[in-house]
Amino acid sequence: MSILAQILADKGPEVQSAMDLCPFVELEELARAQAPARCLASALRRGTDEPVRFIAEFKRASPSAGAIRAGAMPEQIAGLYEQAGASAISVLTDEKYFDGSLHFLDRVRSSCALPVLRKDFIIDPYQVVEARAHGADALLLIVAALDRLQLRELYALTREWGMRALVEVHDEGEAEVAVELGAELIGVNHRNLATFEIDRELTLRLGRVMPSHVILVGESGIRNGADVAKLGRDGAHAVLVGETLMRAENPGEALQQLRSES
């Protein structure tokens, strides 16, 4: 069983447990009480000759890397990212595999002025409303984790709640699905979910078939400014960087260096 399959198998019972603790009606009330969502699309779209934007990620651990920065404080790291010129913050909320928490969303949203992306494995409408209830401005939808009906329903619900969806793809077939969906933000994950191998040419290949209105985001395997500069030339408006920043002694300084090198 792949790691994605394992995570998805665990996610259903997790969602049910959350629903038992906070019924959908109560969750909707919490979501409606939130301040209006900040626009991730506006933050990431870049014009001609403008620099690549950065989604800086708060991630304590991952299945492929293990512990990355155990015990890190989300508001502290988010503050460093904001000062260093990030355009948005990504927050891992999966607890079992990424040492994340929904409460990290609240803490980051209240401590910075940037759009905040919920990074998780969204499979149920409950999680969409849950994201907004905890202050998310956007969330991740993974094409490989959903059938087309689920993807359409979750994408539409995300927009109904005023959020943006970053639709993640891993190959040409998934890219076609995202384009057919009408996705405004498409994330190209260079990491093969079965082998964990990195294909840094994937953004270039998929970028060639993307409509001009799509905001393309390069994800995974970004180590230095040269990687960022290449992705910008390949058509990416933005990059999502997590592990490289979180392993650095000072994540803010590491982000500044990436920006200056690219």
C-alpha positions as CSV (number, residue, x, y, z in Angstrom):
1,M,0.0,0.0,0.0
2,S,1.4,3.4,-0.9
3,I,1.8,6.1,1.7
4,L,-1.0,8.1,0.1
5,A,-3.3,5.1,0.3
6,Q,-2.4,4.6,4.0
7,I,-3.0,8.3,4.8
8,L,-6.4,8.2,3.0
9,A,-7.4,5.1,4.8
10,D,-6.8,6.8,8.1
11,K,-8.4,10.1,7.1
12,G,-12.0,8.8,7.0
13,P,-12.1,7.7,10.7
14,E,-10.3,11.0,11.6
15,V,-13.0,13.1,9.9
16,Q,-15.8,11.1,11.6
17,S,-14.1,11.6,15.0
18,A,-14.0,15.3,14.3
19,M,-17.7,15.4,13.4
20,D,-18.5,13.6,16.6
21,L,-16.8,16.3,18.6
22,C,-18.1,19.3,16.6
23,P,-21.3,18.7,14.6
24,F,-21.5,20.2,11.1
25,V,-24.0,22.9,12.1
26,E,-21.8,24.2,14.9
27,L,-18.8,24.1,12.6
28,E,-20.6,26.2,10.0
29,E,-21.3,28.8,12.7
30,L,-17.6,29.0,13.6
31,A,-16.7,29.3,9.9
32,R,-19.2,32.2,9.3
33,A,-17.7,34.0,12.3
34,Q,-14.3,34.2,10.6
35,A,-12.9,37.3,9.0
36,P,-13.2,37.3,5.1
37,A,-10.6,35.1,3.4
38,R,-7.5,36.6,2.0
39,C,-7.0,35.9,-1.7
40,L,-4.2,33.4,-2.4
41,A,-4.6,33.9,-6.2
42,S,-3.8,37.6,-6.0
43,A,-0.9,37.0,-3.7
44,L,0.7,34.4,-6.1
45,R,0.0,35.7,-9.6
46,R,3.1,37.4,-11.1
47,G,3.4,39.6,-14.0
48,T,6.1,39.7,-16.7
49,D,9.5,40.3,-15.3
50,E,8.3,40.0,-11.7
51,P,10.0,37.6,-9.3
52,V,8.7,34.2,-8.4
53,R,6.4,34.2,-5.4
54,F,7.0,32.0,-2.4
55,I,4.5,29.9,-0.4
56,A,6.6,29.2,2.7
57,E,5.5,26.1,4.6
58,F,5.3,25.3,8.2
59,K,6.0,21.5,8.5
60,R,7.4,19.7,11.5
61,A,7.7,16.3,9.9
62,S,6.8,14.2,6.9
63,P,6.6,10.5,6.0
64,S,9.5,10.7,3.6
65,A,11.8,12.9,5.8
66,G,10.7,11.9,9.3
67,A,11.2,14.6,12.0
68,I,12.2,18.0,10.4
69,R,11.8,20.6,13.1
70,A,10.0,18.9,16.1
71,G,8.3,21.3,18.5
72,A,8.6,24.3,16.2
73,M,6.1,27.2,17.0
74,P,3.9,28.1,14.0
75,E,3.5,31.7,14.8
76,Q,7.2,32.2,15.3
77,I,8.1,30.6,12.0
78,A,5.3,32.4,10.1
79,G,6.6,35.7,11.4
80,L,10.0,35.0,10.1
81,Y,8.5,34.0,6.7
82,E,6.4,37.1,6.5
83,Q,9.4,39.4,7.3
84,A,11.5,37.5,4.7
85,G,9.1,38.3,1.9
86,A,6.8,35.2,1.6
87,S,3.6,35.8,-0.3
88,A,1.6,33.1,1.6
89,I,2.0,30.5,4.3
90,S,1.3,26.8,4.0
91,V,0.4,24.9,7.2
92,L,0.4,21.2,7.6
93,T,-2.6,20.1,9.6
94,D,-2.4,16.3,9.4
95,E,-1.4,15.1,12.9
96,K,-0.5,11.4,12.4
97,Y,1.9,11.7,9.5
98,F,3.1,15.3,9.6
99,D,3.0,16.3,13.3
100,G,0.4,19.0,12.3
101,S,-2.6,20.5,13.9
102,L,-5.7,22.4,12.9
103,H,-4.9,24.9,15.7
104,F,-1.7,25.8,13.8
105,L,-4.0,27.4,11.3
106,D,-5.6,29.7,13.9
107,R,-2.2,30.6,15.3
108,V,-0.6,31.5,12.0
109,R,-3.7,33.3,10.7
110,S,-3.8,35.5,13.8
111,S,-0.1,36.3,13.7
112,C,0.5,37.4,10.1
113,A,-1.2,39.3,7.3
114,L,-0.5,36.7,4.5
115,P,-3.0,34.2,3.0
116,V,-2.8,30.9,4.9
117,L,-3.2,27.6,3.0
118,R,-4.4,24.4,4.8
119,K,-2.2,21.6,3.6
120,D,-3.9,18.3,4.3
121,F,-5.7,15.4,2.6
122,I,-9.1,16.8,2.0
123,I,-11.7,14.1,1.2
124,D,-14.9,15.3,2.8
125,P,-17.0,18.6,2.8
126,Y,-16.6,18.7,6.6
127,Q,-12.9,19.4,6.2
128,V,-13.5,22.3,3.8
129,V,-15.7,24.1,6.4
130,E,-13.3,23.0,9.1
131,A,-10.5,24.8,7.2
132,R,-12.5,28.1,7.1
133,A,-13.6,27.7,10.8
134,H,-9.9,27.6,11.7
135,G,-9.0,30.7,9.6
136,A,-7.7,29.1,6.4
137,D,-7.9,31.3,3.3
138,A,-7.2,28.4,0.9
139,L,-6.8,24.6,1.0
140,L,-5.1,21.9,-1.0
141,L,-7.1,19.4,-3.1
142,I,-5.0,16.5,-4.4
143,V,-6.3,15.0,-7.7
144,A,-4.7,11.6,-6.9
145,A,-6.7,11.4,-3.7
146,L,-10.2,12.1,-5.2
147,D,-12.4,10.9,-7.9
148,R,-13.7,13.5,-10.4
149,L,-17.1,13.9,-8.7
150,Q,-15.5,14.4,-5.3
151,L,-13.0,16.9,-6.7
152,R,-15.8,19.0,-8.4
153,E,-17.9,19.0,-5.2
154,L,-15.0,20.0,-2.9
155,Y,-13.7,22.6,-5.3
156,A,-17.1,24.2,-5.6
157,L,-17.6,24.1,-1.8
158,T,-14.2,25.7,-1.3
159,R,-15.2,28.6,-3.5
160,E,-18.6,28.9,-1.8
161,W,-16.9,29.6,1.5
162,G,-14.8,32.3,-0.1
163,M,-11.5,30.3,-0.2
164,R,-9.2,29.3,-3.0
165,A,-8.2,25.8,-3.8
166,L,-4.6,24.8,-4.8
167,V,-5.3,21.7,-7.0
168,E,-2.3,19.4,-6.9
169,V,-1.2,17.2,-9.8
170,H,1.6,14.7,-10.3
171,D,1.4,13.9,-14.0
172,E,-0.1,14.8,-17.4
173,G,-3.4,12.9,-16.8
174,E,-4.0,14.7,-13.5
175,A,-3.1,18.0,-15.1
176,E,-5.9,17.4,-17.7
177,V,-8.3,16.8,-14.8
178,A,-7.3,20.0,-13.1
179,V,-7.7,22.0,-16.3
180,E,-11.1,20.5,-17.0
181,L,-12.1,21.5,-13.5
182,G,-11.3,25.1,-14.3
183,A,-8.8,25.3,-11.5
184,E,-7.3,28.7,-11.1
185,L,-4.3,27.5,-9.0
186,I,-2.5,24.3,-10.0
187,G,0.3,22.9,-8.0
188,V,2.8,20.6,-9.7
189,N,4.2,18.2,-7.1
190,H,7.6,17.0,-8.4
191,R,7.6,14.1,-5.9
192,N,6.4,10.7,-7.1
193,L,4.0,9.5,-4.4
194,A,4.9,5.9,-5.0
195,T,8.7,6.1,-5.1
196,F,9.3,9.6,-3.6
197,E,11.6,10.3,-6.5
198,I,11.8,14.0,-7.6
199,D,11.2,15.0,-11.2
200,R,12.1,18.7,-11.5
201,E,11.2,18.8,-15.2
202,L,7.5,18.1,-14.5
203,T,6.6,21.8,-14.1
204,L,8.2,22.5,-17.6
205,R,6.2,19.7,-19.3
206,L,2.9,20.5,-17.6
207,G,3.3,24.2,-18.0
208,R,3.3,23.9,-21.8
209,V,-0.3,22.6,-21.7
210,M,-1.7,25.0,-19.1
211,P,-4.1,27.7,-20.1
212,S,-2.6,31.2,-19.7
213,H,-4.9,32.1,-16.8
214,V,-3.6,29.3,-14.6
215,I,-1.4,30.3,-11.7
216,L,1.2,27.5,-11.7
217,V,2.9,26.5,-8.4
218,G,6.0,24.3,-8.3
219,E,6.2,22.0,-5.3
220,S,8.8,19.6,-3.7
221,G,12.5,19.2,-4.2
222,I,13.3,22.9,-4.2
223,R,16.8,23.2,-2.6
224,N,18.3,26.5,-3.8
225,G,17.8,29.6,-5.8
226,A,18.8,27.9,-9.1
227,D,15.9,25.5,-8.6
228,V,13.5,28.5,-8.1
229,A,14.9,30.4,-11.1
230,K,14.5,27.4,-13.3
231,L,10.9,26.9,-12.2
232,G,10.2,30.5,-12.9
233,R,11.6,30.1,-16.4
234,D,9.5,26.9,-16.8
235,G,6.3,28.9,-16.2
236,A,5.7,28.8,-12.4
237,H,4.2,31.9,-10.8
238,A,5.2,30.6,-7.4
239,V,7.0,27.8,-5.5
240,L,6.0,26.0,-2.4
241,V,9.0,25.4,-0.1
242,G,8.9,23.6,3.2
243,E,11.6,21.2,4.2
244,T,14.5,23.3,2.9
245,L,13.4,26.3,5.0
246,M,12.3,24.3,8.1
247,R,15.7,22.5,8.3
248,A,17.6,25.8,8.2
249,E,19.0,27.3,11.4
250,N,16.9,30.5,10.6
251,P,14.0,29.8,8.2
252,G,13.5,33.5,7.5
253,E,17.2,34.0,6.5
254,A,17.0,30.8,4.4
255,L,13.9,32.2,2.6
256,Q,15.7,35.6,2.0
257,Q,18.6,33.7,0.5
258,L,16.4,31.7,-1.8
259,R,14.7,34.9,-3.0
260,S,18.0,36.7,-3.6
261,E,19.6,33.8,-5.4
262,S,16.6,33.3,-7.7
